[in-house]
């Protein structure tokens, strides 16, 4: 894959940036459409998207810096490079926190908008991972399997080496997560559960896929990668959200019978 798709004078169109932009636009469009279908305030979706995007970028950068503390202590100049180095889980956490603050500020039902946004997050991630494929980041381990990918001009992945195609696999899982959440959203009536299912599905898939990743620069906690360590907690949080919101809904239903 080649990250530089088009160059006109001093302007370069990068595949990674293009796919991120497509992902954000797709996420916003779907969220706005679903908001109208659900009777929610669709006029606030653009502002909510900006808040979540800003919180996501900040969270992704902060978590990356946390994983690089040793390098930062030895060479503080690492902090000057703000263009590279992001961790998806930091983006998810930062985006959720920003969304919560937005809903609190606007006095909105957070769980309703939490459910609305999370399928769009999965959709954006699907496109984002295609961007990772263009750039060569988030690459897999070396493999002798026929199902592999070879990079020739990557600044991140080892070039001329067959690697496990973790980027397209991850992208497929994200798109599958999106369709599964949209399917469940038509059947689940309890606020918060779709967001809970997102955390369950994404964390489970990410935990397994991490075993096949080759970019160890992201740090580790014991025998687990940083992302696997976080995945365990977000998986449990997702289960807790689904269980607790389900219990609360049943109690409300019992009171009205």
SULFENMO-V663392 format. One record per backbone hydrogen bond with DSSP energy under -1.0 kcal/mol. NH is the residue of the N-H (numbers start at 1). CO is the residue of the C=O. If there is no record, write none. Layout:
nh: <NH;NH>
co: <CO;CO>
//
This chain:
nh: <5;5;6;8;11;13;15;18;19;20;21;22;23;24;25;26;27;28;29;30;31;32;33;34;35;36;37;38;40;42;44;45;48;49;50;51;52;53;54;55;56;57;58;59;60;61;62;63;64;65;66;67;69;72;73;74;75;78;79;80;81;82;87;91;92;93;94;95;96;97;98;99;100;101;102;103;104;105;106;108;113;114;115;116;117;118;121;122;123;124;125;126;127;128;129;131;132;133;134;135;136;141;143;148;149;160;163;164;166;169;170;171;172;173;174;175;176;177;178;179;180;181;182;183;184;185;187;188;193;196;197;198;199;200;201;202;203;204;205;206;207;208;209;210;211;212;213;214;216;219;221;224;226;229;230;231;232;233;234;235;236;237;238;239;240;241;242;243;244;245;246;247;248;249;250;251;252;253;254;255;256>
co: <3;13;13;11;8;6;3;14;15;16;17;18;19;20;21;22;23;24;25;26;27;28;29;30;31;32;33;34;35;40;41;42;44;45;46;47;48;49;50;51;52;53;54;55;56;57;58;59;60;61;62;63;66;68;69;70;71;75;76;77;78;80;60;87;88;89;90;91;92;93;94;95;96;97;98;99;100;101;102;103;109;110;111;112;113;114;117;118;119;120;121;122;123;124;125;127;128;129;130;131;132;212;162;146;163;151;149;141;164;165;166;167;168;169;170;171;172;173;174;175;176;177;178;179;180;181;184;184;190;192;193;194;195;196;197;198;199;200;201;202;203;204;205;206;208;209;210;139;214;216;224;221;219;225;226;227;228;229;230;231;232;233;234;235;236;237;238;239;240;241;242;243;244;245;246;247;248;249;250;251;252>
//
